[in-house]
Structures are given as C-alpha cells and as structure tokens.
Amino acid sequence: MTQAEAFALRVRRLALSRQATEAQVFLEEGFLYLRADGFARFAAGEGAEALLGFALMGKGVELRFADGSVLSLTYRFGRLRKRAYFS
C-alpha cells in the first residue's frame, strides 16, 4: 500500500475556500490545513510531515508523498472523490 492510499483511508471530508487559496482536509482524528497564495505556502496539522508537496486546484487538492505517490481529492456530483496514483 502506498502512502497516498494509506492517507486516503483516513480522509473524511474536504473544505476549500472560495478563492482556492486554503483547504482543510478532515481526517479521522484532526485535520490537515493547507495554504498557498502570494504570501504563504505551508501545510500544518495532522499528516503534514508525510507530505512532500501539494497543489490547490479550483475544485480540489493534490497531495504528493515521499514515495512518489499522489492523492487527488476532488468533489464530483457532491461526493468526495479520492484517487491515488503514481506520478
């Protein structure tokens, strides 16, 4: 099991700001806070140490892990869609 697949099992909900500069990934215990704008770029909270990088997109988040796996979290038809793959 890749790091992205293991992390996907813990994800419960995703909340994005209207400007797509902030996101909160709610997990079983706690949450992961992501921010990327002209002034700051950081990840804080539960699981932040496992991330190699992240990208905030208009309708979702892409999380990159050290083993080369990627977890894409988006909403489609009102449901959270989790997709783990290698990049």
C-alpha positions in Angstrom: 0.0 0.0 0.0 1.4 3.4 -1.0 1.4 6.4 1.3 -1.3 8.0 -0.7 -3.6 5.0 -0.4 -3.0 4.8 3.4 -3.7 8.6 3.7 -6.9 8.3 1.6 -8.3 5.8 4.1 -8.1 8.4 6.8 -9.7 11.3 4.8 -13.3 12.1 5.8 -14.1 15.5 4.3 -12.5 18.3 2.2 -13.3 22.1 2.7 -12.0 24.7 0.2 -12.0 28.4 0.4 -13.8 30.3 -2.3 -10.6 31.7 -3.7 -9.0 28.3 -3.7 -6.1 29.5 -1.6 -6.9 27.5 1.6 -8.1 24.0 2.2 -8.8 21.8 5.2 -8.6 18.0 4.8 -10.6 16.5 7.7 -9.2 13.1 8.9 -10.4 10.5 11.4 -8.5 12.5 14.1 -7.8 16.1 13.5 -7.3 17.9 10.2 -4.6 19.0 7.7 -4.6 22.7 6.9 -3.1 23.8 3.5 -2.5 27.4 2.4 -1.0 28.6 -0.9 -1.2 32.2 -2.0 1.1 35.1 -2.9 2.2 35.5 0.8 2.5 32.0 2.2 2.7 28.3 1.2 2.5 25.8 4.0 0.9 22.7 5.3 0.2 22.3 9.0 -1.6 19.8 11.2 -2.2 16.0 11.2 -0.1 14.3 8.5 1.8 17.4 7.3 5.2 15.7 7.9 4.4 13.0 5.4 3.8 15.4 2.6 6.4 16.2 0.0 4.3 18.9 -1.6 0.7 19.9 -2.5 -1.2 21.8 -5.1 -4.5 23.6 -4.6 -6.7 23.5 -7.7 -10.1 25.2 -8.2 -12.2 22.2 -7.2 -9.8 20.1 -5.2 -6.4 19.3 -3.8 -3.4 17.2 -4.9 -1.1 15.8 -2.2 2.3 14.4 -3.1 4.1 12.0 -0.8 7.8 10.9 -0.5 7.3 7.5 -2.1 6.2 9.2 -5.4 2.5 8.6 -4.9 -0.1 11.3 -5.4 -3.5 11.6 -3.8 -6.1 13.7 -5.6 -9.1 14.9 -3.6 -12.0 16.5 -5.6 -15.7 16.8 -5.4 -17.8 15.3 -8.2 -21.6 15.5 -8.0 -21.4 16.5 -4.4 -19.4 13.5 -3.3 -15.7 13.4 -2.3 -13.6 11.5 -4.8 -10.3 10.1 -3.7 -7.8 9.0 -6.4 -4.3 7.6 -5.6 -1.7 7.1 -8.3 2.0 7.3 -9.1 3.3 10.3 -10.9 
